[in-house]
Amino acid sequence: MSQRYDIIVIGGGHAGVEAAWAASRLAARTALVTMQYEAIGRMSCNPAIGGLGKGHMVREIDALGGLMGLATDRAGIQFRMLNRSKGPAVWAPRAQCDRKAYPKAVQTLLASATHLDVVEGLIETIVTQERSGEGAAKRVCGVLLKDGRRLHADVVILTTGTFLRALMHCGPQQSEGGRVGEPSAVGLSACLKALGFTLGRLKTGTPPRVHRDTVDFEQCEVQPGDDVPIPFSAMTDAITQPQVNCWITWTNARVHEPIRANLHRAPMYSGQIQSRGPRYCPSIEDKIVRFADKPRHQIFLEPEGTDDERIYCNGISTSLPQDVQDAFLREVPGLQHAKILQYGYAVEYDFVPTHQTRLSLETKLVSGLFLAGQINGTSGYEEAAGQGVIAGINAVRSLQPGTEPFTLGRDQAYLGVMIDDIITRPPPEPYRMFTSRAEYRLLLRSDNADERLTPIGRELGLVDDARWKRFSAKDRSLTTIRQLCRKNRFEGVEMETWLRRPDVKLAALAEVLARITPQTFCADAVRQVLVEAKYSGYVDRQAKQIERFRRLESLAIPLGTDYGVMTGLRHEARERLGQVAPATLGQASRISGISPADITTLWIYLTGRRATRTSA
């Protein structure tokens, strides 16, 4: 039995569903291959979406026409805007989700896609054929499933999450699988090696879950959500489902004692695990060792649903043996009598180091093979989903002769920052997005993601009429409010100047606008104009920086450039440039180990080569 598709997406996690959603909405006949239909969109770790840097990316995914924001708004049970004490550039939306409702929301959205089939099965082999001419030596032509079925396609998007030759650890106990109760994808690792890819090994972890009824919340600090939840998606008018509280507690010296006493039994310290885990989400045993001077560490107790018995203990990810988890959890305030429903564990899995991948997320070795998500060395649902959108778009574009790959610049989106980071500077540990990674974060705010990216999504074909109509209405409001602020005065000064005062808040601007015109404006548009005014001086400065950056970034480096002939380059620079194969001079300047002198040499070579072609 065999079937023909344009694009096959392997994996139903956050990268896979966005890739399949994007490809199918761009009218490509798409197959999403997953081990279990009910596992599509499942949240392996904390059922939460967003956070610092991550929330910005979810808004960007939504602005392009993706589905993560829509699903979050349907399943969110606590919405909070983080970093409100700081400037609006780093305000970050976050939502705790119902772990059962979120995958159902994703599956419902996918069911509405008209060009998408979901295929249950385990992929054994990616089928390729030899090709002649420039570029990759092999070309994708389909996949072979373990049960013998064959699916044909010219493009395959691989989104394996933590399942690629995955091994779970809880103390000395080991079992195959990328998530509790789900098998490991073993055959694909062997297939990738056979195709010539170098594989690496990474690690992630998860904390214990405890029964809600056995937690003494009186000993914990209540952490409520926002009074008025702010949705992730521009298509959501309001959050109407019931909202819940989270709680905060802390570790202490008594908690740390059994952890220290049993470090030799922790896979990370016994030598059982030798791969790198996420630096910014360390296990509790790692925290105890790395931050030995800290007397306590914060734990967030987060419900996994409105009617779910499980409480997620965020902050104590661990792979210590079960008896040690029992011992240290009994010393945590509020958890002295907690019943553990699922013990914490670590997962080791294969990934493909990104020097083998282009900015389009297509691999260099095999034409038509795209990689997205944790297979590229990232961590987190949001990072995976963002790559899925870009991979889905470029998968479709690769089927259209003469169409260039779609990329976003570092000045356009956090999605552009992330992909440039992981491709140009392959991370040694799982990559996590933070606002600090974006040098133009004053312009890349969560409130203006639609203004930055929805016109691009419309041009690509991902933004439908309903979203475009809503965006256009907000855009008209923004234009009108900006014009009114330029033309009018208040309290003796121009409104643009008045808006910069620290004491001028949203309500004050709304009141003044109501005096000037009977026209009503959406709160989002009013809020965005206020933020723009507060940041105007800094924004102008960044705009000039971006212009200088674009001149550097726009100088293209031809595919197949031979760095060995550039005698002015250091040996290390030749190796690194040849390995990464940067598309532009700007990308080359961000490669680790490349000096300003190397960039000057490369610039002279490229401009001289261009001048030679022109004179000829």
Residue pairs with C-beta under 8 A, 6 or more apart in sequence:
1 148
1 149
1 150
2 142
2 149
2 150
2 151
2 152
3 31
3 151
3 152
4 29
4 151
4 152
4 153
5 29
5 30
5 31
5 117
5 151
5 152
5 153
6 23
6 28
6 29
6 30
6 153
6 154
6 155
6 396
6 399
7 23
7 28
7 29
7 30
7 31
7 153
7 154
7 155
7 156
7 157
7 392
7 395
7 396
7 399
8 30
8 31
8 33
8 142
8 143
8 151
8 153
8 155
8 156
8 157
9 16
9 19
9 20
9 23
9 30
9 31
9 32
9 33
9 156
9 157
9 159
9 392
10 16
10 33
10 123
10 143
10 156
10 157
10 158
10 159
10 160
10 188
11 33
11 34
11 158
11 159
11 160
11 161
11 163
11 373
12 32
12 34
12 35
12 36
12 37
12 39
12 40
12 41
12 42
12 118
13 41
13 42
13 44
13 159
13 161
13 373
13 384
14 41
14 68
14 373
14 381
14 382
14 384
14 385
14 388
15 159
15 161
15 372
15 373
15 374
15 384
15 385
15 387
15 388
15 391
16 32
16 34
16 157
16 159
16 372
16 373
16 388
17 32
17 40
17 41
17 67
17 106
17 110
17 385
17 388
18 61
18 66
18 67
18 68
18 384
18 385
18 386
18 388
18 389
18 392
19 157
19 159
19 370
19 372
19 388
19 389
19 391
19 392
19 395
20 30
20 32
20 110
20 113
20 116
20 392
21 66
21 67
21 109
21 110
21 113
21 116
21 392
22 65
22 66
22 388
22 389
22 392
22 393
22 396
22 462
23 30
23 115
23 157
23 392
23 393
23 395
23 396
24 30
24 113
24 114
24 115
24 116
25 65
25 113
25 115
25 461
25 462
25 464
26 392
26 393
26 396
26 460
26 461
26 462
27 115
27 396
27 461
28 115
28 395
28 396
28 399
29 115
29 117
30 113
30 115
30 116
30 117
31 116
31 117
31 118
31 119
31 151
31 153
32 40
32 110
32 116
32 117
32 118
32 119
33 119
33 120
33 121
33 123
33 143
33 145
33 151
34 40
34 118
34 119
34 120
35 120
35 121
35 122
35 182
35 183
36 120
36 182
37 107
37 118
37 120
38 103
39 103
39 182
40 103
40 106
40 107
40 110
40 118
41 71
41 102
41 103
41 105
41 106
41 107
42 99
42 103
42 179
43 97
43 99
43 102
43 103
43 381
44 161
44 162
44 178
44 179
44 206
45 204
45 206
46 302
46 312
46 314
47 96
47 97
47 98
47 99
47 102
47 302
47 304
47 305
47 312
48 94
48 95
48 96
48 97
48 302
49 55
49 58
49 68
49 72
49 76
49 94
49 95
49 97
49 102
49 232
49 381
49 382
50 58
50 72
50 92
50 93
50 94
50 95
50 232
50 382
51 82
51 92
51 94
51 382
52 82
52 83
52 90
52 92
52 434
52 435
53 92
53 414
53 432
53 433
53 434
53 435
53 436
53 437
53 438
54 92
54 94
54 380
54 381
54 382
54 383
54 433
55 82
55 92
55 93
55 94
55 232
55 382
55 446
56 92
56 414
56 433
56 435
56 444
56 445
56 446
56 449
57 382
57 383
57 385
57 386
57 414
57 415
57 418
57 433
58 68
58 69
58 72
58 93
58 232
58 382
58 385
59 69
59 93
59 232
59 446
59 449
59 450
60 386
60 413
60 414
60 415
60 449
60 452
60 453
61 67
61 68
61 69
61 382
61 385
61 386
61 389
61 415
62 68
62 69
62 70
62 232
62 233
62 234
62 235
62 449
62 450
63 234
63 449
63 450
63 452
63 453
63 454
63 457
64 389
64 453
64 454
64 456
64 457
64 460
64 462
64 463
65 454
65 457
65 460
65 462
65 463
65 464
65 467
66 385
66 388
66 389
66 462
67 106
67 109
67 110
68 232
68 381
68 382
68 385
69 231
69 232
69 233
69 234
69 235
69 236
70 105
70 109
70 232
70 233
70 235
70 236
71 102
71 105
71 106
71 109
72 95
72 97
72 102
72 232
72 233
73 95
73 231
73 232
73 233
73 236
73 239
74 101
74 102
74 105
74 241
75 97
75 98
75 101
75 102
75 104
75 105
76 95
76 96
76 97
76 98
76 229
76 232
76 239
76 241
77 95
77 96
77 97
77 98
77 241
77 242
77 243
77 244
77 303
77 305
77 306
78 95
78 96
78 224
78 225
78 243
78 244
78 245
78 246
78 303
79 93
79 94
79 95
79 225
79 226
79 229
79 230
79 231
79 239
79 243
80 93
80 94
80 95
80 225
80 226
81 91
81 92
81 93
81 94
81 226
81 230
82 91
82 92
82 93
82 94
83 90
83 91
83 92
84 91
87 534
87 535
88 445
88 447
88 531
88 534
88 535
89 435
89 441
89 442
89 444
89 445
89 535
90 435
90 441
91 445
91 446
91 447
92 435
92 446
93 230
93 232
93 446
95 229
95 232
96 225
96 244
96 246
96 302
96 303
98 304
98 305
98 306
98 308
99 304
99 305
99 308
99 310
100 305
100 308
101 305
110 116
110 118
119 145
119 151
121 145
121 146
121 147
121 149
122 145
122 146
122 147
122 183
122 185
122 187
123 143
123 144
123 145
123 146
123 185
123 187
123 188
124 144
124 145
124 146
124 187
124 188
124 191
125 143
125 144
125 187
125 191
126 140
126 143
126 156
126 158
126 188
126 191
126 192
126 195
126 366
126 369
127 140
127 141
127 142
127 143
127 144
127 150
128 138
128 139
128 140
128 141
128 195
128 366
128 369
129 138
129 139
129 141
130 137
130 138
130 139
131 137
131 138
131 139
131 367
134 559
134 560
135 367
135 559
136 363
136 364
136 365
136 366
136 367
137 365
138 195
138 365
138 366
138 367
139 154
139 366
139 367
139 368
140 153
140 154
140 155
140 156
140 366
140 367
140 368
140 369
141 152
141 153
141 154
142 150
142 151
142 152
142 153
142 156
143 150
143 151
143 153
143 156
144 150
145 151
146 187
154 368
154 398
154 399
155 368
155 369
155 370
155 395
155 398
155 399
156 368
156 369
156 370
157 370
157 371
157 372
157 388
157 391
157 392
157 395
158 188
158 369
158 370
158 371
158 372
158 375
159 371
159 372
159 373
159 375
159 384
159 388
159 391
160 185
160 188
160 349
160 373
160 374
160 375
161 178
161 349
161 373
161 374
161 375
161 384
162 178
162 179
162 204
162 347
162 349
162 374
163 177
163 178
163 179
163 182
163 183
163 184
163 185
163 349
164 178
164 184
164 185
164 188
164 189
164 349
164 350
164 351
164 375
165 184
165 185
165 186
165 188
165 189
165 349
165 350
166 176
166 177
166 178
166 184
166 185
166 347
166 348
166 349
167 174
167 175
167 176
167 177
167 184
167 347
167 348
167 349
168 174
168 175
168 176
168 177
168 178
168 180
168 345
168 346
168 347
169 267
169 272
169 273
169 319
169 345
169 346
169 347
169 348
170 319
170 320
170 321
170 322
170 343
170 344
170 345
170 346
171 265
171 266
171 267
171 319
171 320
171 321
171 322
171 324
172 265
172 267
172 270
172 272
172 321
173 321
174 272
176 183
176 184
176 186
177 183
177 184
177 347
178 184
178 185
178 347
178 349
179 347
180 342
180 345
189 199
189 350
192 199
192 350
192 352
193 199
195 365
195 366
196 365
197 352
197 356
197 363
197 365
198 352
198 353
198 356
199 350
199 351
199 352
199 353
200 275
200 350
200 351
200 352
200 353
200 377
201 274
201 275
201 348
201 349
201 350
201 351
202 275
202 276
202 277
202 348
202 349
202 351
202 374
202 377
202 429
202 430
203 268
203 273
203 275
203 276
203 277
203 346
203 347
203 348
203 349
204 277
204 278
204 281
204 346
204 347
204 349
204 374
204 379
204 430
205 277
205 281
205 283
205 317
205 318
205 319
205 344
205 345
205 346
205 347
206 317
206 344
206 345
206 346
206 347
207 284
207 312
207 313
207 314
207 315
207 316
207 317
207 318
207 344
208 313
208 316
208 318
208 325
208 329
208 340
208 341
208 342
208 343
208 344
209 304
209 310
209 311
209 312
209 313
209 340
209 341
209 342
210 310
210 311
210 313
210 329
210 335
210 338
210 339
210 340
210 341
211 309
211 310
211 311
211 338
211 339
211 340
211 341
212 303
212 308
212 309
212 310
212 311
213 309
214 337
214 338
214 339
215 247
215 301
215 311
215 334
215 335
215 338
216 334
216 335
216 336
216 337
217 247
217 301
217 334
218 334
219 249
219 333
219 334
220 247
220 248
220 249
220 301
220 333
220 334
221 247
221 248
221 249
222 245
222 247
223 245
223 246
223 247
223 248
223 300
224 245
224 246
225 243
225 244
225 245
225 246
229 238
229 239
229 243
231 237
231 238
231 239
234 450
234 454
234 467
234 470
234 471
234 474
235 466
235 467
235 470
241 306
242 306
244 303
244 306
246 300
246 301
246 302
246 303
247 300
247 301
247 334
248 298
248 299
248 300
248 301
249 298
249 299
249 301
249 332
249 333
249 334
249 335
250 296
250 297
250 298
250 299
250 332
250 333
251 284
251 296
251 297
251 299
251 316
251 328
251 332
252 295
252 296
252 331
252 332
252 333
253 295
254 331
255 328
255 331
255 332
256 288
256 328
257 328
257 331
258 324
258 327
258 328
258 331
259 284
259 285
259 288
259 320
259 324
259 328
260 288
262 320
262 321
262 324
263 269
263 285
263 288
263 289
264 270
265 320
265 321
265 324
266 283
266 285
266 318
266 319
266 320
267 273
267 319
267 346
268 277
268 283
268 285
268 286
268 319
268 346
269 285
269 289
273 319
273 346
273 348
275 348
276 428
276 429
276 430
277 283
277 286
277 346
277 429
277 430
278 379
278 429
278 430
278 432
279 429
279 432
280 432
280 434
281 317
281 379
281 432
282 290
282 317
283 317
283 318
283 319
283 346
284 297
284 315
284 316
284 317
284 318
284 320
284 328
285 318
285 319
285 320
287 294
287 297
291 297
297 315
297 316
298 315
299 313
299 314
299 315
299 316
299 332
300 313
300 314
300 315
301 311
301 312
301 313
301 314
301 334
302 311
302 312
302 314
303 310
303 311
303 312
304 310
304 311
304 312
309 341
310 341
310 342
313 329
313 335
316 329
316 344
317 344
318 325
318 344
319 344
319 345
319 346
320 328
320 344
322 340
322 343
325 340
325 343
325 344
326 340
329 335
329 338
329 340
330 336
330 337
330 338
332 338
349 374
350 375
351 374
351 375
351 376
351 377
352 363
352 371
352 375
352 376
352 377
353 377
353 426
354 376
354 377
354 422
354 423
354 426
355 426
355 579
355 580
356 363
356 364
356 365
357 363
357 364
357 371
357 376
357 423
358 364
358 405
358 423
358 581
358 583
359 405
359 407
359 419
359 420
359 423
359 583
359 587
360 370
360 390
360 394
360 398
360 405
360 406
360 407
361 370
361 371
361 372
361 376
361 387
361 390
361 391
361 394
361 419
362 368
362 369
362 370
362 394
362 398
362 405
363 369
363 370
363 371
364 581
368 398
370 391
370 394
370 395
371 391
372 384
372 387
372 388
372 390
372 391
373 383
373 384
373 387
373 388
374 384
374 430
376 387
376 422
377 422
377 426
377 427
377 430
377 431
378 384
378 387
378 418
378 422
378 427
378 430
378 431
378 432
379 430
379 431
379 432
380 432
380 433
382 433
383 418
383 431
383 432
383 433
386 414
386 415
386 418
386 419
387 418
387 419
389 415
390 406
390 407
390 408
390 415
390 419
393 406
393 460
393 462
394 405
394 406
397 403
397 404
397 405
397 406
398 405
406 460
407 416
407 419
408 415
408 416
408 419
408 453
408 456
409 416
409 550
409 553
410 416
410 417
410 420
410 438
410 439
410 440
410 549
411 440
411 443
411 444
411 546
411 549
411 550
412 444
412 452
412 453
413 444
413 449
413 452
413 453
414 433
414 437
414 438
414 444
417 433
417 437
417 438
417 444
418 431
418 433
418 437
420 587
420 590
421 427
421 431
421 437
422 431
423 580
423 587
424 580
424 582
424 587
424 590
424 591
425 590
425 591
425 592
435 441
438 444
439 545
440 542
440 545
440 546
442 535
442 538
442 539
442 542
443 452
443 539
443 542
443 543
443 546
444 452
445 531
447 524
447 527
447 528
447 531
448 528
450 471
450 474
451 475
451 478
451 528
454 463
454 467
454 468
454 471
455 471
457 463
457 467
458 468
458 471
463 471
473 522
474 522
474 524
474 525
477 521
477 522
477 525
478 525
478 528
478 529
480 519
480 521
481 513
481 521
481 525
481 526
481 529
482 529
482 532
484 495
484 513
484 516
484 517
485 495
485 496
485 499
485 529
485 533
486 494
486 495
486 496
488 494
488 495
488 516
489 495
489 498
490 498
490 512
491 498
495 512
496 533
496 536
498 504
499 509
499 529
499 530
499 533
499 534
500 533
500 534
500 536
504 530
505 530
506 523
506 526
506 527
506 530
509 526
509 529
509 530
510 521
510 523
510 526
513 521
513 526
532 539
549 586
552 584
552 585
552 586
552 589
553 584
553 585
553 586
553 587
554 584
554 586
555 584
555 585
555 586
555 603
555 606
555 607
556 583
556 584
556 585
557 582
557 583
557 584
557 585
557 587
557 588
557 602
557 606
559 581
561 577
561 581
563 569
563 573
563 574
563 577
563 578
564 574
564 578
566 574
566 601
566 602
566 605
568 601
568 604
568 605
569 577
569 598
569 601
569 602
570 595
570 598
572 593
573 593
573 594
573 595
573 598
576 591
576 592
576 593
576 594
577 588
577 591
577 594
577 598
577 602
580 587
580 588
580 591
582 588
582 591
585 599
585 602
585 603
585 606
588 594
588 598
588 599
588 602
589 596
589 599
